């Protein structure tokens, strides 16, 4: 993998640090994809990594990469990473980094996304928005266990709106 180093006076030190961080990202991607696999980090991955480094701390980037690939990466019968799922994982890293950062201030956020996803699946409506109402209900004192259990039994939009309103989460 060729990464060009910019020549410049004041940027040389910062560029060296960025190369070190890029190496960490490359190592993380190679470890996830597997050394023997046919999928390797390429120019697209490195361009994304450079952009991530401009926006986010390295620890959050590495955690976001791990989370994204854990959810989206699939393997073929030989155990090699599937190219399509690896590309999807790479494109989803940004949102996972943001979620990692958000979880520092709102540790329950992943469970809210989960509950919203369960409700959307049960209603067969991928556009149904109830995230804010679920969060308000949780902040009003309803435990995430109760919300998740409710989400698994939902059968209508009206049922969701009624329950969340009763719990303090206006829709």
Secondary structure, 3 states (H helix, E strand, C coil): CCCCCCCCCCHHHHHHHHHHHHHHHHHHHHHHHCCCCCCCCCHHHHHHHHHHHHHCCHHHHHHHHHHHHHHHCCECCCCCECHHHHHHHHHHHHHHHHHHHHHHHCCCHHHHHHHHHHHHHHHCCCCCCCHHHHHHHHHCCCCHHHHHHHHCCCCCHHHHHHHHHHCCCCC
